[in-house]
Every structure is written in structure tokens, then in C-alpha cells.
Amino acid sequence: MTGLNGQRMDANVVVLGTDNVGKSALIVRFLTRRFIGEYGDIESLYTHSVVVDRREQTLNIWDAPYSQDLSSESLMCEKRVQWADGFVLVYSICDRSSFNAVSRLIQIIKITKDFLGFEKMPIVIVGNKRDLHHRRTVLSEEGRLLALSADCQFYEVSAAENYHSVLVVFHGLVDRIRESRVSVKKLAGIKGIVKSMSAVFARRRTDSL
């Protein structure tokens, strides 16, 4: 990353979700504006430049595999949290188990973040396949409630039908990452001031003895 006020910002984004939720289609829709429906289970890393609020951003997007084995997923999560500036967690509104998996992933990410001592980890929850509303098994309200309880952003989109809604997802995450970096920088500044003041008072006490 190069400046908080400035201009350019680089960010690493991990996109996670179970099989057949459309996470790879979501990424490719964002990168190319095209919708491609079929993908193999291939782990990929993409680099893409976008302009958000008239500032250029370079996103490194990791299309990460999902493991049904929670212990394996927890082990992989540490590497991902260390690399990532933010997460996009995708489920299908037609697949209840994929929604439950996102709920578990949020917990794993938050536990890992706390274990590593990270202050912030922006997460966006995405309910995909909105065009298949006639097959819906997860209500919009459930997605919103999960996001609210976990302090995440929430979007329902159709990667198949709407490029703009997919664009909003990634722009929203970029905004959260920027806000997170600003707040962490402010917190570090406050901690530095407190530490300096503590040192001054400690010297004064020593001098008065």
C-alpha cells in the first residue's frame, strides 16, 4: 500500500465459499464483466486495478479452495489471515449448507485474527444466485442478520445477471479495508502518545525521588 490519503492502495482479498456457490464466477465477472458459469475446483490468484472514489487501487484476489474438514480449514485460515486485508465469503441463496459454511468461516477467521493479534479484518458476505429466487432456501433477512451479528457488510447478487452489483461488492470491501487501515493507524498513534506520556511521567517520578 502507498498512502492512506493518497492515492494508490494495494490490497489482498481472499474469496471463500463451498463448491458451486459461484465464487469463481463472481471474481471473473468483476475482472472481465463476462459471466462464465462452469469452473473446475482450481485455486487461482488474480491481480486487478480498479478506481474507487477517484483513487486507483490494485487488488490481489485469491480464489481459495474450501475444505469440508474444519481442522484443515482452521490451519489454512492462519495463512490466509496473515496474507489478506479482507475477505469475501460467498454462499448460494439456493444452498442452506453453503450459508452455514459461511457462518463457520466467520468464526474461524475471527478466532484466527484474535490469535494473531490483528485489530481489524474486514469481511463481506455475499449471497449469490439471486436470479434463482424461485429455488431460494436462505432468506435475505438471514444474510443481513448474520452480517449484523458479525459486523460485516452484506450483499445479495446475481453474478449471472448483473455486473454492477458484483462491482459494488468489491468496491464496498475496498472502502472497508481503507477505513480499517485508517483506524488502525490512528490507534497506533494513540498508543504511541500514551506510551510516550507514560515514559515522561515515569522519568519525572524517578527524578523526584
Backbone as CSV, one residue per row, in Angstrom:
resi,resn,N_x,N_y,N_z,CA_x,CA_y,CA_z,C_x,C_y,C_z
1,MET,0.855,-1.202,0.000,0.000,0.000,0.000,0.879,1.236,0.000
2,THR,0.533,2.252,-0.661,1.264,3.530,-0.685,0.613,4.605,0.076
3,GLY,-0.135,5.138,0.353,-0.652,6.149,1.209,-2.063,6.016,1.526
4,LEU,-2.407,6.474,2.705,-3.794,6.379,3.134,-4.612,7.515,2.541
5,ASN,-3.968,8.633,2.240,-4.726,9.747,1.695,-4.499,9.864,0.257
6,GLY,-3.756,9.076,-0.078,-3.267,9.289,-1.301,-3.786,8.512,-2.270
7,GLN,-2.864,8.028,-2.581,-3.527,7.928,-3.810,-3.700,6.436,-4.039
8,ARG,-2.624,5.777,-4.272,-2.731,4.373,-4.642,-2.825,3.507,-3.400
9,MET,-3.562,2.422,-3.485,-3.632,1.465,-2.387,-3.628,0.054,-2.966
10,ASP,-2.774,-0.782,-2.423,-2.778,-2.187,-2.795,-3.465,-2.970,-1.686
11,ALA,-4.258,-3.970,-2.041,-4.979,-4.756,-1.041,-5.067,-6.212,-1.487
12,ASN,-4.947,-7.102,-0.522,-5.085,-8.540,-0.762,-6.463,-9.002,-0.289
13,VAL,-7.179,-9.691,-1.174,-8.545,-10.134,-0.880,-8.638,-11.647,-1.079
14,VAL,-9.164,-12.337,-0.066,-9.421,-13.777,-0.185,-10.913,-13.989,-0.409
15,VAL,-11.265,-14.770,-1.440,-12.655,-15.115,-1.718,-12.851,-16.586,-1.391
16,LEU,-13.804,-16.856,-0.496,-14.034,-18.216,0.003,-15.508,-18.597,-0.104
17,GLY,-15.756,-19.875,-0.263,-17.118,-20.404,-0.294,-17.061,-21.866,-0.686
18,THR,-18.110,-22.596,-0.404,-18.141,-24.015,-0.746,-18.307,-24.184,-2.257
19,ASP,-18.244,-25.429,-2.709,-18.373,-25.715,-4.140,-19.738,-25.262,-4.671
20,ASN,-19.736,-24.796,-5.909,-20.968,-24.487,-6.654,-21.755,-23.287,-6.127
21,VAL,-21.085,-22.403,-5.390,-21.785,-21.179,-4.957,-21.558,-20.037,-5.942
22,GLY,-20.619,-20.224,-6.875,-20.360,-19.196,-7.886,-19.283,-18.207,-7.517
23,LYS,-18.377,-18.575,-6.604,-17.354,-17.603,-6.198,-16.383,-17.298,-7.337
24,SER,-15.998,-18.315,-8.103,-15.101,-18.061,-9.237,-15.814,-17.233,-10.307
25,ALA,-17.090,-17.528,-10.535,-17.879,-16.734,-11.492,-17.988,-15.284,-11.029
26,LEU,-18.127,-15.085,-9.729,-18.200,-13.738,-9.153,-16.909,-12.970,-9.435
27,ILE,-15.769,-13.629,-9.208,-14.474,-12.977,-9.422,-14.280,-12.631,-10.896
28,VAL,-14.548,-13.590,-11.767,-14.331,-13.366,-13.204,-15.291,-12.302,-13.733
29,ARG,-16.501,-12.268,-13.209,-17.464,-11.218,-13.582,-16.889,-9.849,-13.223
30,PHE,-16.307,-9.740,-12.024,-15.702,-8.492,-11.578,-14.507,-8.114,-12.457
31,LEU,-13.680,-9.084,-12.794,-12.447,-8.808,-13.538,-12.697,-8.492,-15.011
32,THR,-13.669,-9.180,-15.616,-13.814,-9.120,-17.074,-15.174,-8.611,-17.549
33,ARG,-16.113,-8.455,-16.606,-17.517,-8.122,-16.912,-18.269,-9.285,-17.557
34,ARG,-17.593,-10.376,-17.847,-18.245,-11.514,-18.505,-18.669,-12.538,-17.460
35,PHE,-19.738,-13.267,-17.772,-20.173,-14.343,-16.886,-19.836,-15.677,-17.530
36,ILE,-19.087,-16.483,-16.770,-18.780,-17.850,-17.187,-19.279,-18.767,-16.078
37,GLY,-20.180,-19.666,-16.429,-20.891,-20.432,-15.406,-20.162,-21.629,-14.848
38,GLU,-19.296,-22.258,-15.635,-18.689,-23.515,-15.203,-17.202,-23.337,-14.905
39,TYR,-16.797,-23.810,-13.736,-15.386,-23.765,-13.342,-15.020,-25.075,-12.673
40,GLY,-13.769,-25.479,-12.854,-13.262,-26.592,-12.065,-12.873,-26.088,-10.690
41,ASP,-12.480,-27.001,-9.826,-12.066,-26.621,-8.476,-10.591,-26.217,-8.527
42,ILE,-10.340,-25.012,-9.052,-8.965,-24.561,-9.285,-8.666,-23.353,-8.406
43,GLU,-7.572,-23.420,-7.674,-7.131,-22.293,-6.858,-6.410,-21.296,-7.767
44,SER,-6.774,-20.021,-7.681,-6.202,-19.023,-8.579,-5.889,-17.736,-7.824
45,LEU,-4.929,-16.992,-8.353,-4.603,-15.673,-7.815,-4.624,-14.674,-8.964
46,TYR,-5.409,-13.603,-8.788,-5.563,-12.585,-9.833,-5.086,-11.243,-9.295
47,THR,-4.579,-10.408,-10.205,-4.250,-9.024,-9.866,-5.037,-8.112,-10.799
48,HIS,-5.684,-7.100,-10.198,-6.590,-6.259,-10.981,-6.563,-4.837,-10.433
49,SER,-6.497,-3.855,-11.322,-6.522,-2.445,-10.920,-7.917,-1.872,-11.126
50,VAL,-8.402,-1.161,-10.118,-9.713,-0.513,-10.206,-9.581,0.917,-9.681
51,VAL,-10.550,1.742,-10.012,-10.605,3.104,-9.477,-11.824,3.195,-8.576
52,VAL,-11.598,3.490,-7.296,-12.675,3.639,-6.312,-12.555,5.031,-5.717
53,ASP,-13.638,5.804,-5.807,-13.622,7.186,-5.311,-12.446,7.973,-5.898
54,ARG,-12.239,7.791,-7.191,-11.206,8.505,-7.938,-9.793,8.165,-7.478
55,ARG,-9.648,7.062,-6.746,-8.324,6.607,-6.346,-8.055,5.250,-6.957
56,GLU,-6.867,5.076,-7.443,-6.528,3.800,-8.060,-6.181,2.773,-6.989
57,GLN,-6.737,1.591,-7.118,-6.477,0.503,-6.181,-6.010,-0.711,-6.985
58,THR,-5.044,-1.417,-6.456,-4.644,-2.685,-7.053,-5.063,-3.806,-6.106
59,LEU,-5.919,-4.681,-6.591,-6.403,-5.795,-5.778,-5.724,-7.090,-6.206
60,ASN,-5.180,-7.798,-5.239,-4.718,-9.166,-5.438,-5.808,-10.073,-4.883
61,ILE,-6.442,-10.858,-5.744,-7.615,-11.639,-5.350,-7.270,-13.124,-5.384
62,TRP,-7.385,-13.753,-4.224,-7.078,-15.178,-4.074,-8.391,-15.958,-4.075
63,ASP,-8.623,-16.693,-5.146,-9.773,-17.608,-5.234,-9.364,-18.887,-4.523
64,ALA,-9.732,-18.978,-3.237,-9.184,-20.013,-2.367,-10.091,-21.239,-2.290
65,PRO,-9.504,-22.422,-2.195,-10.310,-23.640,-2.053,-10.907,-23.724,-0.653
66,TYR,-12.014,-24.444,-0.548,-12.674,-24.644,0.751,-12.564,-26.109,1.131
67,SER,-12.214,-26.362,2.381,-12.125,-27.737,2.872,-13.307,-28.035,3.786
68,GLN,-13.950,-29.186,3.560,-15.055,-29.604,4.433,-14.538,-29.996,5.822
69,ASP,-13.243,-30.285,5.903,-12.615,-30.646,7.173,-12.297,-29.360,7.934
70,LEU,-13.023,-29.120,9.021,-12.867,-27.849,9.735,-11.480,-27.666,10.322
71,SER,-10.835,-28.764,10.731,-9.485,-28.639,11.282,-8.511,-28.203,10.191
72,SER,-8.683,-28.740,8.978,-7.842,-28.311,7.849,-8.128,-26.860,7.496
73,GLU,-9.410,-26.498,7.499,-9.788,-25.123,7.174,-9.200,-24.152,8.191
74,SER,-9.185,-24.546,9.468,-8.611,-23.690,10.513,-7.115,-23.501,10.312
75,LEU,-6.413,-24.571,9.917,-4.975,-24.476,9.677,-4.674,-23.561,8.499
76,MET,-5.458,-23.690,7.430,-5.252,-22.847,6.247,-5.614,-21.398,6.544
77,CYS,-6.537,-21.194,7.466,-7.038,-19.845,7.738,-5.938,-18.933,8.271
78,GLU,-4.998,-19.494,9.055,-3.930,-18.656,9.597,-3.108,-18.044,8.469
79,LYS,-2.775,-18.840,7.466,-2.021,-18.334,6.312,-2.820,-17.260,5.573
80,ARG,-4.122,-17.497,5.425,-4.969,-16.548,4.692,-5.127,-15.233,5.435
81,VAL,-5.329,-15.315,6.754,-5.493,-14.089,7.545,-4.199,-13.274,7.548
82,GLN,-3.058,-13.960,7.597,-1.782,-13.243,7.554,-1.604,-12.524,6.217
83,TRP,-2.109,-13.112,5.139,-1.935,-12.538,3.796,-2.987,-11.486,3.488
84,ALA,-4.200,-11.697,3.966,-5.351,-10.916,3.493,-5.497,-9.575,4.201
85,ASP,-6.055,-8.621,3.451,-6.552,-7.372,4.036,-8.062,-7.422,4.217
86,GLY,-8.710,-8.384,3.571,-10.157,-8.527,3.678,-10.615,-9.822,3.033
87,PHE,-11.845,-10.245,3.389,-12.415,-11.489,2.890,-13.758,-11.229,2.221
88,VAL,-14.028,-11.971,1.152,-15.360,-12.068,0.566,-15.816,-13.509,0.769
89,LEU,-16.888,-13.702,1.540,-17.415,-15.034,1.828,-18.719,-15.213,1.059
90,VAL,-18.749,-16.225,0.193,-19.849,-16.387,-0.751,-20.660,-17.633,-0.423
91,TYR,-21.988,-17.488,-0.439,-22.871,-18.649,-0.360,-23.917,-18.532,-1.462
92,SER,-24.606,-19.625,-1.730,-25.713,-19.615,-2.689,-27.020,-19.510,-1.915
93,ILE,-27.907,-18.625,-2.370,-29.202,-18.492,-1.691,-30.046,-19.759,-1.863
94,CYS,-29.599,-20.659,-2.753,-30.319,-21.923,-3.001,-29.735,-23.079,-2.205
95,ASP,-28.719,-22.819,-1.378,-27.992,-23.901,-0.706,-27.776,-23.541,0.762
96,ARG,-28.607,-24.105,1.625,-28.533,-23.816,3.059,-27.179,-24.197,3.657
97,SER,-26.605,-25.306,3.200,-25.327,-25.754,3.770,-24.207,-24.757,3.451
98,SER,-24.271,-24.101,2.283,-23.231,-23.123,1.947,-23.338,-21.882,2.834
99,PHE,-24.559,-21.539,3.235,-24.771,-20.422,4.169,-24.224,-20.778,5.550
100,ASN,-24.477,-21.997,5.989,-23.941,-22.453,7.274,-22.416,-22.460,7.271
101,ALA,-21.842,-22.815,6.110,-20.380,-22.828,5.991,-19.805,-21.418,6.146
102,VAL,-20.484,-20.412,5.581,-20.036,-19.023,5.729,-20.067,-18.607,7.190
103,SER,-21.099,-19.015,7.901,-21.192,-18.704,9.331,-20.005,-19.294,10.099
104,ARG,-19.637,-20.539,9.744,-18.481,-21.173,10.400,-17.178,-20.470,10.018
105,LEU,-17.060,-20.080,8.753,-15.843,-19.403,8.297,-15.629,-18.081,9.033
106,ILE,-16.724,-17.352,9.269,-16.608,-16.088,10.011,-15.997,-16.336,11.385
107,GLN,-16.482,-17.367,12.070,-15.952,-17.679,13.397,-14.483,-18.056,13.332
108,ILE,-14.109,-18.873,12.339,-12.713,-19.298,12.207,-11.812,-18.102,11.928
109,ILE,-12.252,-17.213,11.039,-11.462,-16.021,10.712,-11.294,-15.134,11.934
110,LYS,-12.366,-14.921,12.676,-12.300,-14.036,13.845,-11.409,-14.632,14.938
111,ILE,-11.510,-15.934,15.166,-10.654,-16.593,16.164,-9.194,-16.483,15.751
112,THR,-8.917,-16.723,14.468,-7.540,-16.651,13.962,-7.003,-15.237,14.053
113,LYS,-7.834,-14.260,13.678,-7.432,-12.853,13.758,-7.049,-12.480,15.188
114,ASP,-7.877,-12.874,16.157,-7.596,-12.560,17.553,-6.327,-13.264,18.038
115,PHE,-6.142,-14.514,17.598,-4.956,-15.285,17.977,-3.683,-14.615,17.465
116,LEU,-3.751,-14.064,16.242,-2.585,-13.411,15.645,-2.406,-11.974,16.134
117,GLY,-3.412,-11.464,16.871,-3.310,-10.113,17.414,-3.636,-9.017,16.420
118,PHE,-4.407,-9.341,15.378,-4.783,-8.337,14.384,-5.970,-7.522,14.906
119,GLU,-5.949,-6.209,14.638,-7.016,-5.338,15.118,-8.283,-5.478,14.283
120,LYS,-8.143,-5.488,12.960,-9.294,-5.455,12.061,-9.139,-6.493,10.962
121,MET,-10.264,-7.027,10.510,-10.271,-7.898,9.340,-11.613,-7.736,8.639
122,PRO,-11.706,-6.805,7.704,-12.985,-6.573,7.021,-13.475,-7.824,6.287
123,ILE,-14.773,-8.092,6.435,-15.403,-9.245,5.792,-16.676,-8.784,5.096
124,VAL,-16.855,-9.247,3.866,-18.099,-9.018,3.133,-18.764,-10.374,2.896
125,ILE,-20.045,-10.473,3.236,-20.827,-11.689,2.989,-21.655,-11.479,1.724
126,VAL,-21.592,-12.448,0.824,-22.315,-12.329,-0.447,-23.229,-13.530,-0.641
127,GLY,-24.531,-13.254,-0.769,-25.486,-14.286,-1.174,-25.628,-14.234,-2.685
128,ASN,-25.125,-15.253,-3.361,-25.121,-15.269,-4.824,-26.328,-16.050,-5.369
129,LYS,-26.540,-15.937,-6.658,-27.601,-16.623,-7.411,-28.986,-16.045,-7.110
130,ARG,-29.016,-14.747,-6.968,-30.286,-14.076,-6.696,-31.297,-14.283,-7.832
131,ASP,-30.782,-14.544,-9.029,-31.679,-14.790,-10.166,-32.466,-16.087,-10.014
132,LEU,-32.004,-16.973,-9.118,-32.700,-18.253,-8.884,-33.573,-18.167,-7.634
133,HIS,-34.258,-17.025,-7.470,-35.039,-16.786,-6.245,-36.145,-17.825,-6.051
134,HIS,-36.596,-18.438,-7.138,-37.646,-19.460,-7.028,-37.128,-20.729,-6.362
135,ARG,-35.792,-20.854,-6.250,-35.194,-22.009,-5.574,-34.561,-21.618,-4.236
136,ARG,-34.880,-20.430,-3.778,-34.269,-19.888,-2.562,-34.555,-20.770,-1.340
137,THR,-33.491,-21.031,-0.550,-33.650,-21.702,0.743,-33.099,-20.849,1.896
138,VAL,-32.425,-19.743,1.543,-31.886,-18.829,2.556,-32.504,-17.454,2.331
139,LEU,-33.212,-16.956,3.316,-33.878,-15.657,3.200,-32.859,-14.514,3.251
140,SER,-33.183,-13.421,2.578,-32.321,-12.233,2.626,-32.103,-11.776,4.063
141,GLU,-33.169,-11.852,4.868,-33.085,-11.394,6.255,-32.059,-12.205,7.049
142,GLU,-31.916,-13.477,6.715,-30.934,-14.309,7.420,-29.515,-13.850,7.105
143,GLY,-29.274,-13.505,5.848,-27.961,-12.984,5.474,-27.668,-11.667,6.163
144,ARG,-28.662,-10.789,6.188,-28.478,-9.483,6.845,-28.225,-9.647,8.340
145,LEU,-28.952,-10.568,8.968,-28.790,-10.788,10.403,-27.407,-11.342,10.726
146,LEU,-26.937,-12.278,9.905,-25.588,-12.827,10.107,-24.552,-11.726,9.976
147,ALA,-24.696,-10.891,8.954,-23.747,-9.793,8.751,-23.780,-8.804,9.914
148,LEU,-24.970,-8.500,10.388,-25.121,-7.565,11.503,-24.456,-8.121,12.763
149,SER,-24.670,-9.397,13.040,-24.118,-10.002,14.256,-22.596,-10.108,14.192
150,ALA,-22.054,-10.188,12.976,-20.605,-10.356,12.819,-19.907,-9.064,12.403
151,ASP,-20.650,-7.949,12.343,-20.106,-6.651,11.930,-19.474,-6.741,10.539
152,CYS,-20.226,-7.337,9.614,-19.779,-7.474,8.229,-20.728,-6.712,7.308
153,GLN,-20.281,-6.492,6.086,-21.182,-5.993,5.053,-21.897,-7.176,4.413
154,PHE,-23.084,-6.920,3.861,-23.863,-7.982,3.228,-24.429,-7.502,1.903
155,TYR,-24.336,-8.375,0.895,-24.932,-8.109,-0.414,-25.569,-9.390,-0.937
156,GLU,-26.692,-9.226,-1.630,-27.234,-10.317,-2.435,-27.057,-9.928,-3.895
157,VAL,-26.502,-10.838,-4.685,-26.201,-10.510,-6.077,-26.550,-11.684,-6.984
158,SER,-26.539,-11.388,-8.261,-26.575,-12.433,-9.283,-25.371,-12.216,-10.188
159,ALA,-24.330,-13.026,-9.991,-23.155,-12.919,-10.857,-23.545,-13.200,-12.302
160,ALA,-24.585,-14.022,-12.491,-25.022,-14.385,-13.843,-25.665,-13.216,-14.572
161,GLU,-26.375,-12.361,-13.836,-27.205,-11.356,-14.499,-26.754,-9.905,-14.328
162,ASN,-25.946,-9.620,-13.313,-25.715,-8.208,-13.008,-24.264,-7.934,-12.642
163,TYR,-23.553,-7.290,-13.555,-22.155,-6.915,-13.300,-22.060,-5.832,-12.226
164,HIS,-22.960,-4.839,-12.280,-22.850,-3.695,-11.370,-22.914,-4.124,-9.906
165,SER,-23.807,-5.051,-9.577,-23.926,-5.481,-8.182,-22.647,-6.169,-7.703
166,VAL,-21.977,-6.884,-8.601,-20.699,-7.525,-8.262,-19.627,-6.463,-8.037
167,LEU,-19.637,-5.440,-8.876,-18.699,-4.325,-8.718,-18.865,-3.666,-7.355
168,VAL,-20.113,-3.481,-6.931,-20.405,-2.851,-5.639,-19.817,-3.668,-4.481
169,VAL,-19.852,-4.989,-4.597,-19.297,-5.870,-3.559,-17.819,-5.545,-3.329
170,PHE,-17.034,-5.533,-4.409,-15.594,-5.336,-4.265,-15.256,-3.888,-3.909
171,HIS,-16.012,-2.935,-4.443,-15.797,-1.541,-4.056,-16.122,-1.352,-2.573
172,GLY,-17.186,-2.013,-2.100,-17.539,-1.922,-0.691,-16.450,-2.477,0.203
173,LEU,-15.835,-3.582,-0.209,-14.753,-4.163,0.584,-13.531,-3.247,0.580
174,VAL,-13.216,-2.655,-0.566,-12.089,-1.714,-0.635,-12.304,-0.556,0.345
175,ASP,-13.522,-0.038,0.407,-13.828,1.037,1.360,-13.600,0.585,2.795
176,ARG,-14.035,-0.635,3.105,-13.859,-1.155,4.470,-12.381,-1.341,4.802
177,ILE,-11.614,-1.813,3.831,-10.173,-2.003,4.051,-9.500,-0.659,4.311
178,ARG,-9.882,0.350,3.516,-9.304,1.688,3.701,-9.646,2.226,5.090
179,GLU,-10.927,2.103,5.485,-11.349,2.578,6.809,-10.605,1.830,7.913
180,SER,-10.416,0.535,7.719,-9.721,-0.280,8.707,-8.280,0.185,8.884
181,ARG,-7.623,0.483,7.775,-6.232,0.928,7.855,-6.113,2.284,8.526
182,VAL,-7.055,3.166,8.246,-7.042,4.483,8.885,-7.235,4.336,10.395
183,SER,-8.200,3.499,10.818,-8.475,3.350,12.251,-7.317,2.664,12.969
184,VAL,-6.678,1.700,12.307,-5.525,1.032,12.918,-4.373,2.013,13.074
185,LYS,-4.182,2.871,12.042,-3.118,3.874,12.117,-3.382,4.857,13.251
186,LYS,-4.652,5.290,13.391,-4.997,6.210,14.485,-4.763,5.557,15.836
187,LEU,-5.168,4.273,15.954,-4.997,3.549,17.217,-3.524,3.423,17.558
188,ALA,-2.697,3.131,16.539,-1.255,3.024,16.771,-0.694,4.359,17.232
189,GLY,-1.214,5.460,16.642,-0.765,6.793,17.042,-1.129,7.104,18.485
190,ILE,-2.344,6.746,18.874,-2.799,6.974,20.252,-1.955,6.158,21.230
191,LYS,-1.698,4.895,20.870,-0.876,4.039,21.731,0.527,4.620,21.886
192,GLY,1.050,5.195,20.775,2.372,5.797,20.829,2.404,7.005,21.749
193,ILE,1.351,7.834,21.685,1.257,9.017,22.557,1.175,8.591,24.018
194,VAL,0.331,7.591,24.302,0.189,7.103,25.685,1.508,6.553,26.199
195,LYS,2.200,5.810,25.325,3.483,5.231,25.725,4.495,6.334,26.026
196,SER,4.522,7.376,25.171,5.448,8.492,25.378,5.134,9.228,26.675
197,MET,3.849,9.469,26.929,3.447,10.165,28.157,3.802,9.337,29.379
198,SER,3.597,8.026,29.289,3.935,7.144,30.415,5.429,7.209,30.707
199,ALA,6.219,7.254,29.642,7.669,7.331,29.824,8.068,8.641,30.487
200,VAL,7.412,9.753,30.075,7.697,11.062,30.664,7.361,11.067,32.148
201,PHE,6.161,10.570,32.507,5.756,10.547,33.916,6.663,9.640,34.737
202,ALA,7.094,8.539,34.109,7.993,7.621,34.828,9.317,8.315,35.128
203,ARG,9.840,9.107,34.163,11.096,9.824,34.401,10.928,10.875,35.486
204,ARG,9.754,11.560,35.472,9.505,12.591,36.491,9.482,11.988,37.880
205,ARG,8.834,10.818,37.976,8.777,10.148,39.295,10.169,9.765,39.749
206,THR,10.983,9.286,38.796,12.349,8.884,39.133,13.174,10.089,39.583
207,ASP,12.987,11.230,38.869,13.752,12.445,39.204,13.368,13.009,40.561
208,SER,12.114,12.816,40.958,11.651,13.402,42.229,12.076,12.575,43.426
209,LEU,12.528,11.359,43.182,12.944,10.515,44.296,14.343,10.866,44.771
